[in-house]
Amino acid sequence: MCVAGRFVALELKSHAKAKVSALQIYNLNKIAGAGGISIVCHPENWEDIHSELIILSEKEPCLS
């Protein structure tokens, strides 16, 4: 998704102990390395991530 001009990738998991594959980690690292935001999200951390996304959405848009 795009939030305030920033690319945000959420890797969705069904629970906190669900495995993140090597390919998923690779892609998340590539996104972060390119200036995007990459997050592994599961029900146990959703409230924190949701709060951070709201804060990000309220920031000045990134235009570069």
Secondary structure by P-SEA (a helix, b strand, c coil): cccccbbbbbbccccccccccaaaaaaaaaaaaacbbbbbccccaaaaaaaaaaaaaacccccc
